[in-house]
Amino acid sequence: MRVVIVGGGFGGLEVAKHLRKANVEVILVDKRNHHLFQPLLYQVATAGLAATDIAAPIRNVLRRCENCTVLLGEVDGIDVAKKNVHTTAGDVLGYDFLVLAAGATNRYFGHDEWEASAPGLKSLEEALAIRRRVLLAFENAERVATEGGAADAYLTFVIVGGGATGVELAGALSEIASRTMTRNFRHFDPKKARVVLIEGGDRLVSAFAPDLSAHVLEDLRHLGVDVRLKTLAASIDEHGVVLKNGERIESRTVLWAAGVGGVSLAESLGVALDRAGRVPVRPDLTVRDLEDRSVFVIGDLAALEQDGEMLPGVAPVAIQMGRHVAENIEHEIAGEAPKAFRYHDKGSMATIGRSRAIAQIGRVHITGFVAWLVWLFVHVMALVGFRNRVAVLLEWAYAYLTYQRSARIILRQ
Amino acid sequence: MRVVIVGGGFGGLEVAKHLRKANVEVILVDKRNHHLFQPLLYQVATAGLAATDIAAPIRNVLRRCENCTVLLGEVDGIDVAKKNVHTTAGDVLGYDFLVLAAGATNRYFGHDEWEASAPGLKSLEEALAIRRRVLLAFENAERVATEGGAADAYLTFVIVGGGATGVELAGALSEIASRTMTRNFRHFDPKKARVVLIEGGDRLVSAFAPDLSAHVLEDLRHLGVDVRLKTLAASIDEHGVVLKNGERIESRTVLWAAGVGGVSLAESLGVALDRAGRVPVRPDLTVRDLEDRSVFVIGDLAALEQDGEMLPGVAPVAIQMGRHVAENIEHEIAGEAPKAFRYHDKGSMATIGRSRAIAQIGRVHITGFVAWLVWLFVHVMALVGFRNRVAVLLEWAYAYLTYQRSARIILRQ
């Protein structure tokens, strides 16, 4: 029996690990060689962590899963009838069970032309591209100011989208301008840099309770971030953003944190997807609209309702789904009936910056320094690999003491 | 009075730092935003260190030099008559004194077509490209072996050039194959990977004494490296290397460590350069063939003999030259005569890998574990920035204990 897993994120890794002792051959295919700890990706984008701090080679993570072969390759087709997947390199891999754990990508709501001017944040390459843009903006500001020109557009940063990622980016950018860049420039004051966060809804981080949203708003305004609620972008180009109300914000650095959706691979299943490009699944995590029950979809790519609400695209959902699918595959092999998945929400959290965070654990809402310590502890412990945990902890201790960011390096494309 | 420094390497930084209290305006221009600690670049290429561990933002290093403006830009022309430099962005910077500290780049001895198949190691981008190639070779070997094909060419690594960089790369690649990759692959044994080091001369690391060369040769052979002395490449392409003796080595990963030379900017001085593209300088470090004594050249870009031998392109030479030029500029401003430069050689060292190194300090030659400890201490202390020192020390301690390499991450181009 062969299980093919597409994707080495939180969900895919969990499936492989839980099948370690099962009597199956496992092949995990990923288009990248590394597992990525996405919750800290914004810190790579804002020069706080190195790319290698939050990534681990998939094959090394799974080195003790002796029944698992890890292949670097991009799956671009699924043949449900013949039970195989195709890769862009022309490989064809047959399967008895297929687990699609290929995740999400940035979505621009029909405005794909915005992508060039407003990059999103889903991969290390994108994080490094954002880091390059942010650091180049300051470099260009010094160059223009040295010649006596106006550097305002270089010193205006616009973030589109007020979810957790948008809030984390806004907080980090404001810290970079006000603390990290101190004494680094001769012809302008980096404290004058302006961070604008625009959000279409009437509150930030809407996945959290309203009192926590209010807290985040207050924290960001305290940091000097210009937060615009109920505000939508009408157009985005290399000169900045035009809002729906007609206002133009001149900015050379616009970042996209307003939407993600399932990867395009989902289309090759040949079933109807939801609006965000996700695959509707049954409670046992098989594809709802496929008769064949050998294809599972988990993590950000799966669309599943629980108690009337869609499960969110976060790591704990993917991890629990991964474990569940491994168990269901073992059930099926043993001739037992698969079980229905149920997500156990242990809480969620987001950080706004230094000593500022929110955490919602059931009915308990925590804010401020304590929430930040909880956030810090949970994220460090969740990182894959002892080395990464220690490295990130040390980077943060150093940053906390010095206000410096260790990864202020511009790499050329 | 304005001093323009081109290049933020060891030499350029030293000039700016030493002019901190001088009554001059300093502008340092570099095409990158970071100072790079080149002696450890091979460790980035072999996944031992993150790019950010050995680089520091130039403007942050010089934040206390209040008379110094740091500009990101690439100087592509020098007008000695008008006393200004041009950048690719169209900026024109006038100077009273110009210090060229723009360093060296890879040279292929008239075989520029080899560059695509055999990348060299002078910048972070090049180091990351080499890391990508090395890691992809192992990934491709697993993919080919899974399908039952022959992976030999993917598992053969050829390094051209047996100087310090070539030796360090060979030692690190052999360690990756024999220790780091353990249990990572299912369809081939990474220990079977072959590392070939080819050197045109009759001994390795010819800048050192013959007994140390012999020691390096023995160490590398002990590690399983196939060292070929008096061997030259006749051609290099994507399939491998053909040697002058007609032998063909099939390899998908050929690395160039056989030669560097001055950057092409030197040509715009309009004077005759030496064979390696370096600028002949007078003992006071001004350009030998320019009447005008306001242009200094230092570091890898300068050609200067001392006691009948050319000064080598190493960090201590650049640092001492930088300090000397700063002093000579101060002398000139004070109406005093410039002084002749003299290099004080404190010794040189190279490492072959874990617990193996050589050091030559005057007449004292050290090898083995003690030399490795000295190498380690000197390199950590020479890194710019407290954070980088601690981070590198911890990475090395971790690697020493676990044989792991923390930066095994493939980033797409």
HADDOCK unambig.tbl for C-alpha pairs under 7 A between the chains (distance, minus, plus):
assign (segid A and resid 33 and name CA) (segid B and resid 409 and name CA) 6.61 0.50 0.50
assign (segid A and resid 33 and name CA) (segid B and resid 410 and name CA) 6.20 0.50 0.50
assign (segid A and resid 34 and name CA) (segid B and resid 409 and name CA) 6.14 0.50 0.50
assign (segid A and resid 50 and name CA) (segid B and resid 50 and name CA) 6.88 0.50 0.50
assign (segid A and resid 50 and name CA) (segid B and resid 52 and name CA) 6.37 0.50 0.50
assign (segid A and resid 52 and name CA) (segid B and resid 50 and name CA) 6.37 0.50 0.50
assign (segid A and resid 52 and name CA) (segid B and resid 406 and name CA) 6.98 0.50 0.50
assign (segid A and resid 52 and name CA) (segid B and resid 407 and name CA) 5.34 0.50 0.50
assign (segid A and resid 52 and name CA) (segid B and resid 409 and name CA) 6.52 0.50 0.50
assign (segid A and resid 57 and name CA) (segid B and resid 408 and name CA) 6.19 0.50 0.50
assign (segid A and resid 57 and name CA) (segid B and resid 409 and name CA) 6.36 0.50 0.50
assign (segid A and resid 59 and name CA) (segid B and resid 184 and name CA) 5.55 0.50 0.50
assign (segid A and resid 60 and name CA) (segid B and resid 184 and name CA) 5.68 0.50 0.50
assign (segid A and resid 63 and name CA) (segid B and resid 183 and name CA) 5.40 0.50 0.50
assign (segid A and resid 63 and name CA) (segid B and resid 184 and name CA) 5.04 0.50 0.50
assign (segid A and resid 69 and name CA) (segid B and resid 186 and name CA) 6.05 0.50 0.50
assign (segid A and resid 71 and name CA) (segid B and resid 143 and name CA) 6.17 0.50 0.50
assign (segid A and resid 72 and name CA) (segid B and resid 139 and name CA) 6.26 0.50 0.50
assign (segid A and resid 125 and name CA) (segid B and resid 411 and name CA) 6.55 0.50 0.50
assign (segid A and resid 125 and name CA) (segid B and resid 412 and name CA) 6.81 0.50 0.50
assign (segid A and resid 139 and name CA) (segid B and resid 72 and name CA) 6.26 0.50 0.50
assign (segid A and resid 143 and name CA) (segid B and resid 71 and name CA) 6.18 0.50 0.50
assign (segid A and resid 183 and name CA) (segid B and resid 63 and name CA) 5.38 0.50 0.50
assign (segid A and resid 184 and name CA) (segid B and resid 59 and name CA) 5.54 0.50 0.50
assign (segid A and resid 184 and name CA) (segid B and resid 60 and name CA) 5.67 0.50 0.50
assign (segid A and resid 184 and name CA) (segid B and resid 63 and name CA) 5.05 0.50 0.50
assign (segid A and resid 186 and name CA) (segid B and resid 69 and name CA) 6.06 0.50 0.50
assign (segid A and resid 406 and name CA) (segid B and resid 52 and name CA) 6.99 0.50 0.50
assign (segid A and resid 407 and name CA) (segid B and resid 52 and name CA) 5.34 0.50 0.50
assign (segid A and resid 408 and name CA) (segid B and resid 57 and name CA) 6.17 0.50 0.50
assign (segid A and resid 409 and name CA) (segid B and resid 33 and name CA) 6.60 0.50 0.50
assign (segid A and resid 409 and name CA) (segid B and resid 34 and name CA) 6.13 0.50 0.50
assign (segid A and resid 409 and name CA) (segid B and resid 52 and name CA) 6.53 0.50 0.50
assign (segid A and resid 409 and name CA) (segid B and resid 57 and name CA) 6.36 0.50 0.50
assign (segid A and resid 410 and name CA) (segid B and resid 33 and name CA) 6.19 0.50 0.50
assign (segid A and resid 411 and name CA) (segid B and resid 125 and name CA) 6.55 0.50 0.50
assign (segid A and resid 412 and name CA) (segid B and resid 125 and name CA) 6.85 0.50 0.50
assign (segid A and resid 413 and name CA) (segid B and resid 413 and name CA) 6.56 0.50 0.50
